[in-house]
Amino acid sequence: MPESGGDYLYIDRALGPMIGTIAGIGAWFSLVFKSAFALVGLGAYLLLFAPLGAGQIKIVGIALAVLIVLLNISGTELTGQAQAVVVSIVVIGLAAYVGNTALLASGGTGGAEFARLSGMFEAGSMGIVTAAAFVFVSYAGVTKVASIAEEIKDPGKNIPRGILGSLAIMSVVYIGVIGSIVVLNDPENLLHGAAHGASLTPMADGASALFGGAGVVLISIIAVVALTSMANAGVLASSRFPLAMSRDDLLPPFLTAIDPRFMTPRNSILVTGAALILLIAFVPVISLAKMASAFIMFVLSIINLALIAFREADIEDYDPDFRSPGYPFVQIAGTLAGFFMIAQLGTFPILGALGITVGGALIYFGYGRRRVDRTSAFAIARGRVDRDGDESVLSTTDIE
């Protein structure tokens, strides 16, 4: 579906405007939370090479948020070019980090030990499930490309390539980086490295043995750049959700405003930026991570259900270039696993996901319901409409 909106657009057309509104608000919140998490989290690394106080770090995070908003308003192409350069530098830096760690461990120097990779399941498998749920925010980027689909050349080929390619690359990089962190550090340092618990700078811990002794500074700079890039991508993608929902009359029309000079959704970006700054200013970093992960898993679970609705509706106009394999088992497993992992995050994220659900429903019934009248793939699949005679059935303009 080569239109702005990504997750929201797909879910809305599959499951109807009420579920679409809930998912759109949830997807928007998840990426804004992720961006805020990045800009708050980079403060811990910033402290390792810049003599700043806690208040000053928060100011730096807000200043970076303002810069990111201005960059996004200035144009998608410029934002994409900056993102490509930054990500390339970060990936090269991470590869050097992993390579240096492997050399140290192979030579038995710098305190690096491959033996630390053993025994990860000794405390039981549920700990790994909980950790996976907590860090799921890191995988939100794999579907961001769909949010700017109408600004992508040949989306039928490039969106699946972007999603699957980034997932493959991320998996290799994450395994390498996490493995290097474990190899470099004594477990106690990771568990109790910060004043109030687990270390907030695990990549920099133990890095003093890397890059000729300059490892801590170099890795901290890479972390700050990577987290800033993560926030930038989050704003780029999340700002398209209010735009798409406004186009569909589910949110006020001022959000459809396009900047006449840069041709970007200016008002939607500004609203997203305002929410980002408020979260940076007032919400703790751990809460941001948990909330972002919960919202992302919630939306991805609904996407699995949306795909089932489209397949079962068998709409003639719905003929995507890429078809998900393993249907319907992959989708059923994805839905159940998503909700199961949300349950591992604790009460606060669950209440947050429920709050977004209730809030989205209130927005729909209070604003969108009387303005929207269209049929979903789910309704077609249930046989509620006559596919040949009802003009409200999804048309080519809805799907493509």
N, C-alpha and C positions, 0 to 999 in steps of 0.2 A: 504494500500500500504506500506508494511514493508521495505521501503528504506529511506535513509536520504533525507530530503527535505521538508517533511511536506506539508505546504500550497502550496509552489511552485510546488511540484511534482504533486499534485492533480489537481491544476489549469492548469498546462501545459498539462497534458494528457487529460484533459476535453476540454479546450478551445484553445489549440494550443500553439506553442512556442513563438509567439509574446506576447500574453496575459500572458503566463507563465513567460517570462522574466520580464515584467512589474510587475507582482505580486511577483516574486522572489526578485527583487530589493526592492520593497515596503515592503515586509515582513521582509527582512533583515534590512532595515533602521528602521522599526518600533521597532524591538527588540533592535537594537543598541541605538536608541533614548531612549527607556525605561530604558536600563541599565545606560546610561549617566544621565538620569533624577534621577535615584536612587542614584547614587554616588555624584551628585551635591546636591540633596535635603537633603542628610543625614548631610550636613555641618551645617544646622540650628540647628539640634538636638545635634550635636557634640559640638557646642558652649555652650550648657547648662551645660556641665560638664567638658569641656576641655578649658583652656585659650589659644585659638588660634586666629590668625588674619585671615582676609579674604583670603589672599594669601596662608597662611599655610593650610587652609581648602581645597583649590583647589589642593594643593600638596598631601594632604591626599587622596583625591578622585582619583588622578592619580596613586598614589602608590597602592591603592586598586585595580584599574583597571589592573595594571601590575601583581599583585598577582593573580587576577582572571584568567588572560590569562595563567599564568604559571600553575595554578591548572587545567585548562581545557586541556592544552597540556599534562599534566601528566596522563590523563586517564579518561574516562567516568565513570568507576566504582568508582574511588576515588572521582571524582566530585559529583557523585550521593550520595555517602555515606556522604560526608561533607554536602551536601544540606539537606539530610534527618535529620541529627542531628540538624542543625541550624533551620530548619523549625519547628521541634518538640519543640525546646526550645521557639521559637517565639510564637507558638500557645498556649503553656502553659502560657506564659507571658501575652498574650492578653486575655486569659480566666480569669486570675487572675485580670486583669485590669477591665474587664467588671463586674466580680463578686464583686470586691471591690466597684465599683461605684454604683451598685445596692444596696448594703448594706448601703452605705452612704445615698442614696436617700430615702431608706425605713425608715431610722432613722431620716431623716431631718437634717443631720449633714454635715459638710465639704462644705457647699454651693451647694450641689447637689440637683437638683429639677426635678422630673419627669414632672412637669408642662411645662418645656421648650420644651417638645416634641410636644406640641400642636401648631397649627397655622402655620404649615410648608407650607401650600398651600395658605396662605393669599396673597402672592405677585404674585400668578398666577402659572399655571402649567409649563409655558415655562422656568421659572427659573430652575426648576428641570430637564427639558430636557437638558438645557445648561450645568448644573452641571454634569449630567450623561455623556454627551459627553466629558467634560473636564477630568473626572476621568476614562474614559474608558480604559486608559492605564493600570489600575490596573487589568483588566480582560484578558490581553494578555496572561497570563500564562496558561489559560485553554487548549490551543491547542499546547503548546510547546512540549509536549510529542511526538506528531506526527513527529516533526522535527528529532528525533533520533530513528525513528521506527525500523531501521535495527539492533539497539543495544538493543532492548527490547525483552524479552522472551514472547512468545505467544502473539504477538501484536494484533491479532484479538479480543482477550478478554481484554487484559490489557490497550490498548489505549482508547477504549470507557470507561472503568472503570475509568481510570485516568482523562479523560476529564470531564465526568459527575460527578464523585466523588469530584474532586477539585472544580468544579463549585458550588456544593451543600454546601461543607464545607466553601468555600469563602463567599458565600452569607450569611450564618449564622454568620460567624466571622465579616464580614464587617458591617452588620446591628447592631450587638452588639457593635462594636467599635465606629461606627459613633453615635449611640444612646448614648453611654457613654460620648463621647465628648460633645454632645449637653446638656446632663444632668449636666455635671460638670461645664460648662462654661457659663458666661454671654454672650449673643449674640454679644454685642458690642466688647468684647475682641477678639472673633473669627474674627469679621469683620475688626477691626482696631488694632489688636495685634502687627503687625509689623510696622517698621518705615515708610514704604511706602504702607501700606494697610493691607490686610488680614494676619492673623497669619500664619507663615510657620511651626509652631510646635504645631498644634492643640491637638495632643495626650498628650503632656507634659503640656499644659495649664490647670490649675486647678488640676493637678495631685499631688500637694504638700500635699493634704489631704489623699492620698493613701499610703498604705504600711508603716504605722507608720511614715509618714512625709518624707520618702525617695522616694516618687513617681516620682518626676521630674527626678531624676538621673536614677532610674531603668527603667522608661518608655523611656527615651532618649536612654539608652543603647539598649533596645529592638528594638527601631526604627532604630538605626544605624545598628544593626545586621540584621534586617529584610530587610532593603534596600540594604545591601551588598549581602544578599542571592538572592534578586530579580535581581541584576546586574549579579550575577554568573549564574543564570538560563537563563538570556537573552543571555549571551555570548555562553553558551552551545548550546542553540537552534539556534541562529542566524548564528553561524559559519557553520552550516550544509547546509544553503541555497547556499552559493557560491560553496561548494563542489558538491552538487547535480547539480547545473547549469553547472559547469565545466564538470562533467561527461557527460552531455547532449550536450556538445560542444557549449553552449551558453555563456560561459566565458572562459578565457585562461586556458590551461591545468595545469599550475603550481599550481592552486588551488586544484587539486586532490591529491596533495602530502600527503602521510600518514607517520607519524613519525614511523620509524622502531622499536623503543623501546616501545612506548606507544600505537601505533596503533590508533592515533587520527589525524584528518585533520589539521596538524600543520600550513600550510600556510594559510588556510582559517581562522583559529583562530587568527593568527598574523594580517591578514588584518582587521578582525573584531576588534581586540584590538587596532589597530592604529586609526581606525575611532572613537572608543569609547574615546580614550584619547584626540583627537582633539575636540570632542563635549564637553567634560568636561572642556577643557581649554578655549573655546571661545563662547559657547552658553548659554544664561540665562536659569534658571531652568523652568520658566513658559513656555517659548517657547518650551523647550524640551518636556514638558508634553503635550502641545497642538499638536505638530507635531507627537509625538508617538501615541496619541489617533486617530488622523486623519488617519494615515497610517494603523493602526490596523483595524479601521472600514472599510476602503477602501478595504483591503484584504479580510476581512470576508464577505463583500457584494459580492465580486467576487466569493468566495467559494460557496455561495448559488447558484449562477448561474452555477457554475461548477457541482454541484450535479444534477441540473436539466438537464444539458447536458448529464451526464452519464445515468440518468434514461431514458431519451428519446432515447438515442442511443441503449439501450437494447443489450449491448455487452455480448456475452456468457461468456467470461473470467472474466467479472466484476461481482463478486458474493461475496460482503463483508459480514463478519459475523454480522456486525451491520448495520441496515437500519434506516435512520432518519424518525421519525414519522411525520404525518401531511402533507405529500407531496401533492401538491406543495405549500400549503398555508404558511407553516412556512418559506419556502425559499423565496417566494415572499415578505412576510412581512419583513424578515430579510434584504433583499436587499434594499428595499425602506427605512426602518428605518435607516440603516447604512448611506446612502447618506444624509438623512434628518438631522441626528445628526452631520455629518461633517459640514453641512451648518451653524450650530449653533456656531461653534468655531471661526468664524471670517475670515477675508480675508487671513491672513498669512498662517494658516494651509491649507486652500483651495488651495492657490497658491503652497504650498509645495507638496500637493498631485498631483496637475497638473504637477509640475516639475518632480516628480518621474515618472509619466506616460510618459512624453515626454522623459526623460532620459532613461527609460527602453526601449522605442521604438527605440531610437537612437542606443542603445547598440545592440539591436536585428538586426536592418537593417545594422549596420556598422560591426558587427562581426558574429552574430549567423546565420543569414538567409542563407548564402551560405554554411553553414556547417551542417544544419539540414534539414531533409526531412522525416517527419512523419505525420500521420493523427490523428486528434483529435476526441474525442467523439462527439464534436459539428458538425464536418464535416459529420460524419457518420449519426448523427441525421437528418441532412438536406438532406441526400440521395445523397451526392456528390461522394460517392465511392461505389463500388460493394463489399459488405461485404464478398462475397465468393471468388471473384477473385482478389482483390487488396492486394498484399503482404504488403503494408504499413499500413494496418489496425492494430490497437492496438493488440498486442499479449499478451500471458501470461507473458512473461518477462517484458513487459511494465507495466502491472497492478500489478503483485505480486513481 
